[in-house]
Amino acid sequence: MKCKALIVLVALIIFCAHKVAAQDTTRISLLFLGDIMQHETQINAAYNPKTGKHDYTNCFRFLKPYFQSADLTIGNLELTLGGKPFTGYPQFSAPDELVYALKDVGVDVLVTANNHSVDRRKKGLERTIRVLDSLGIPHTGTFTDTVERMNDYPLLLHRNGFRLALLNYTYGTNGIPVTKPNVVNPIDTVLIRKDLMRTKELNPDATIVFMHWGNEYQNQPTKQQRQLTEFCFKHGAQLVIGAHPHVLQPMEWNKEQNQLVVYSLGNFVSGQRPRYRDGGAMIQVDLKKIIHNGVSVTAIDTANYRLQWVYRTALPNREFLVLPVSTFENDTTGFIKDEVSKVAFKTFIDDSRELLGKYNKNIAELKTVPPDTVVTFAVRVTKASTSAEVYAILDQLETFPFGLDSVQNDDRTTVFYTGKFLSREKAEAYAMRIRTSWPQAEVVEVVNDALPD
């Protein structure tokens, strides 16, 4: 009997080992930002009278390593790109250079449904969409018309073998009516339920709902925020991210239910200076997808927040700079010059840690500083010079569970890549698997997300 039991045990171990070996595990890191705003003081500070243009390069220059350490960075664009005259509160129209700088520093996706979506009415809403489209920045929440919404909603994001659905809603538009045929997604449970049901049919790996809600300047969520969160979870959302209060509110990760909510990320960048409003948090959520025998399961793997504060430098050369707390909390160079700002910076840190330390559930602060250079690995698959070749490759997308990226060369050929992988070993293992179909597949090093041509 003992011998027979031993044989069964060995067989079971071999079976389990085989099952583990047959699994594929894919990961993606998401970074969410709070309110991106431009008050008149910020617009004036970004203006360069010598060039006659606005420049936001310095505003975000310390954030690139943080954005590069994530696969997707998603922010709330709480303004319009309505063109001149540029204005701040109460009806925002920011210079296009703001989103140029956001894209350059690594912001990948923007949501646009908020109480300022129609500050410049129809022209502002539609121009915002055109500018974002011209820059290739995926966005959702506002639409030129119902046909555009039907075709493009929910927004599907493909990265690292993940298919993510992003939805976005706002409580209102400051009493300014939305001009037909434009659409601004309202917080309406009948509509949200319908959208989430449609999203399920698209079979995403995870569904994210970005809400513009709550009471301004209150550090606790309202009853309605909590009810809407449970409503979204009930109908298929895994992540609910909140904006609008302009101050931080708690974050909760229910590990048993695989659900996470952030009630408010506060201000990512703004001209607001009162206590609690001069900064916010970025939340980093890592998802893990395990594929076994063609069946995939996606779970929240880790979740942490990073604090960031807006430093307004002194006149006459005033700037608004977003400072990651991890980088500047122990700064010994005296980068923050005046005592008032030093006190405000420390007060923001202390207030934020007290609030989130007391009320957060399973979400702690991440204090490490990411490296300036991020190295990952991709698999160069093939080159193509004609549209027929390109379409032939795209038809094989099921061959690429880790996604497909491309770079166009000066000779008008297009180089296709899969990735990205955190280690060369994993990239090499994947390249070996696909060489039966693509014998020219080779592993390349990717520095700061810049694919080689």
N, C-alpha and C positions, 0 to 999 in steps of 0.2 A: 504493500500500500504506500509505503514511504517513497519507494522508487517511482511509482506511478504519479504520486503527488509532485515529486520533483520534476518529472517530465512535463506535467501540466504547467508548473510554475515557470520552467524554462521557456516553454512555448508561449506563455502569456507575456513574458519579458520581451521575447523576440517580436511578438505581435505589436506590443506597445511601442517598441523601438522603431518598428517599421512605420507605424502610424505617425509618430513624431517626425521621422525623417521625411514623410510625405507632405508635411505641412509647409506652407509658405507664409512668412510673416512680413508684413509691410507696415511702415510707419509714416506718419505725417505730422508735422508740427505747425500749429496755427497760432498766430499772434493777433489779438484784437485790440484796437485802439478806441479811445473815447471820442469826445466831441472835437472836431477840427473846425475852428472858428477864426474869423478875421474881423476884429473890431477896428474902428478908425485909427486908433493909436498904432496897431500892428501894421495896417496898410501904409500909414505915413512913415513908419520906421523902416519898412522894406523898400521904400522908394529911393532910387539913386538919381539925384538931379543931374549928374554928369551924363548919364546914359539916357535919362528920361524913361527908365524902366524900373520895374520892381524886381527884387532879388531876394529869394528865401533860402539861398544855399546855406548861410550860416545858421538859420533857424533850426535846421534838422541835422546839422553836420555830425553830432555825437551819436546819432541813432543808427547809423548804417550797420555796425556790427550786430546790434540787437535784431534788426530786421533780417539780416543775412543768416542769422542763426535759426530762423523759422522758414518753413516752406511756403507759407502764405501769410501775408500781413493784410488785415482787413480793418478799415477805419470808417467812421461816421462823418461824412462831409456835410456839416451843418451850415450851409451857405449856398448861394448860387454863383455861377460864373456868368453873370448877366451882362458883362461888359461895362464900359464907362457910362456914367461916372461911378467910380468905385465907392462903396459906402459900407459902413459898419452897422451897428445896432441902430434902429430896430429892424431895418430891412437890408439884408446883407447882399453885396455883390463884390466878390473878391477878384483880384487879378489872376489871369490864367497862370502866371508864373508860380503861383502857390502849388498847383497840381503838377506842374513840371518838376518842381523840387521834390514833391512827395513821391513821384514815380522814380526819380533819380536815386532817392535814398532807399527805395525798396518797398514802398507801399504797393500792393498788388491789386487790391479790390476795394471799392468804395460803395457804401450804401447811401442813398440820397433822399429817402422818405423821412422828413422831419418837419417841425413846425415852421421852418424857414424855406421850404421847397419852392414856394411860389412868391417869395419876396419881390421878385421882378416879373411876376405874372407869367403869362405864356412864353414870352420871349426869353425870360430868364431860365425857366425850366427846360425849354428846348435847347437853348444855347449850352447849358450845363451838360446835357446829354451829348451834344455834338462835340464839345471839347474833350470829354472823356473818351468818346469813341475815336476821335482823331489821335489820341495818345495810346490807344489800345488798352485802356484801363477798364476791366470788367466792372459793371455797376448794376445796381438794381434798386427798386423802390419807387422810382418815378419813370413815366413812359410818355412818349409823344402821343400815343393813342391806344385804344383797346387792342388793336391788331398786334402792335408791338409787344404789349403785355402778354397776349396769348401766345406769341411765338417765343418770347424770351424769359418767361417766368414759370417756375422758379429759375434763378440763375444757377446753372450747373457748372461747377468748377472741377477740372480734371488735373490732378497733380499726384505724382508718386504712386500711380496705380489706384488712386482714390477717386471716387465720383461723389462730390459733395453738392448738396442742394442748399442754396442760400435764399432766405425770404426776409422781407423788410417791411415794417408798418409804422405808422405814426398816429398819435392820438388826435392830431389836427394840424391846421395850417394858419394859426393865429387869426382866424376869422376871415382870411382872404379866400374867396371861393376859387376852386380849381377850374380853369377855363377849359371847356370842351374843345377838342377831344382828348386833352391831356388827362393823365391818370396819376394820382398820388395815392399809394396804398393806405387805406385807413385801418385803424384797429377796429375790426368788425368780426366778431367771432364766427358769424355765418360764412363770411368770406374766407377767413383764415382756415376754418375747418375744410372748406371746399378746396383751398389751395394745398393743404397738407394731404388731403386724400389724393389729389392729382400727383403730388410729389411722391407718394408711396408707389404709385404706378410706374414711376421712372426708376425705381429701385436704386436710390443712392446708398452709398455706404454710411452716410450720416446726414442729418438734416439740421440746419442752423437757422434760427429765427432771431433777427436783429430788431429789437423793439425800441421805439422812441416813445417814452412813457414816464409816468411818475410825477412827483411834485418837485419843482425847482428848489434847490438849496436844502433839501431834507435828506438826512443821512440814513433813513430807514425806508424800506419799500412800503408802498401803500397796500391795502387789502386787494385792490384791483390788480396791482402788479403780481401779487402772489397767485391770485385766481387765474390770470392770463397765463402765467407760467405753467400751472398745473394743466390748464386747457391744452397748451401746446404740447406738453409731454404726453398727455393722454392720446393725442392724435398723431404722434409719431416723431416729434422733435427730440433730439438728443442734447442740443445746446441752445440756450436762450441767453442772448447778450443784450444788455440794456444801456440806453443813453438818454440824455435830456436833463436830469437834475443838476448837472454841472458840479456835483460833488460826488464823492465816493459813497457807494452803498455796498452792503455785504455780498459775498460770493458763496455759493453752496454747491458742493459736489456730492450727489447721492450715489455712492459707489455700487450699492446693491441694485439700483434701478438703471445705472449707466446713464445718468442725466446730470447736467450742470447748468446753473443759472448764475449770471452776474447781473445784479439789479441796476447798477450804474457804475461805469468806468470813470466818471468825472470828466474833466477837461483835458484833452490831449494837448491842445494849444489854443489859447485864447488871450484876450486882453484883460480878462477879469483878474483883479488883484485882491479882493477881500479874502479873509481866512477861509480855508477849506475849498475855495474855488480856483486857486492858483496852480493847480496840478491835477493829476489823476493817476490811473494805473493802466498798465498793459497786461493782459492776461494771456499766458501761453498755455495752450491745451495740446497735448500730444495724443494722437489717436493710434491705435494698433489694430491692424486687420489680419486675421488668421484665415487662410484659405486651405481647406482640406477636402479633397475629393470633389472640387468644384463648388463647395459651399463655403461662403465667407461670413465671418462674424467680426464686427467692428466694436471696439470698446475704448473708453477713455482710459488712457494709460497713466498719464500724469497731468497735473494742473497746478500752475504756480502763477503768482502775480509779480510784476515789477513796478515800482513807483517811478513816476517822472514828474518833474516840476518845471514851471515856466519862469525863467529868469529874465526880468526886465532890467536891462543895464541903464546906467545913468545918462542923462543928456550931456553933451550935445549929440554924441554918436549913439543914440539909443537903438538897441536891438532887443528882440524877443527870442530867446534861445531855449529850446526844450532840453533839459538836462536829465539824463537817467540817474536816478539816485545812486545806483550801484557804482557808477563811475565817479561821482562827485562827493559822496558823503564823507569820504576820508581824504579828500583832496588837500594836498599840502602846498600847492602852488599859489594859493590865494586867487583862484580864478574868479570867485564871487568877491567883488571888491568892497561894497559898502556894508556897514554893519546892519542896516535895516533889512537888506536882502538876506544876509546870513541868518538873522533871527527868523525871518519868514520861511526860509528853506528848512531850518531845523524844526520849526513849528509844524510845517506841513508833514514832515516825516513822522514826528511824534504823534500828531493827530491821526494820521492815516494808519499807523501801526496799532494804535490803541483801538480804533474802530474795527479794523479788519481782524486784528488778533482776538478780539472779543466775540465777534459775530460770524466770522467765516467758518465754513464747514469743510474740512479736508482740503483746504487750499491755503498754502503757506507762501511766504514771500521768497522769491528767488533773488539772492544778493550777488551771485557771481557775475563777473564782467566777461562777456564773450570776447574771443580774440578778434583782432582787426581783420585778419585774413581767415576765411572759412574755406577749407578744401573738401570737396566731395568728389564723387566719381560717376561717370556716365559711360554708356556703351555706344560708341559710334557705329551705326548700323549700315548706312549706305549713302551714296550720293545720287541725285537725280537732276536731270537738266531739262526735262520736258514735263508738261502737265500730266501726260498719260502715265509717266513713271511715278509721279507724285501720287496720283489717284490709286495706282496699283499698290503702293505702299500703304496708303490710308485704308485700303480695303482689307489689309492684314492686321488692323489694329488689335484684334483679339490676341495676336501674338505678343502684344506688349502690355502686360499687366502693370508695368511701372510707368506707363505714359509714353508719349512721343513728343519730342521737341525738335526744332529745326533752326538752322542758321543759313542765311543766303550768302554765298561768296561773291567776290567781284566778277568772277567768270559766269555768273548767273546760274550756277549750280546750287542745289540745296542739299545741305548735309543734315541727316536725321540722327537723333540720339534718343536713347532711353535713359531713364534715371530719375532722381539721383540716388546714389548709394553712399552710406557713411564710411564704408571701408572698401579698399581695393579688392579684398578677398571676396566679398559679396558680389561686387560687380563682375569679377572674373568668373564666379560660379554661374551667374546669369548669362554671361557671354557664351560660356560653354554650352548652355542649354539651347541657345537659339542659333548656334552656328550651323546646325543641320539645315536650317532654312536660310540663314544669312551668314555664309562662310567668312565674309569680310568683317564681321563684328569684332571690334576691339575696344578695350577699356581706355578712357582718357581722363585726365585730371581736370576738374572744374574748380577754378578759383573765384570765389565770391559770385557764384552763379553765372559767370561769363563763359558760355560754351565756346570752345575753339572752332575756327572755321577750317 
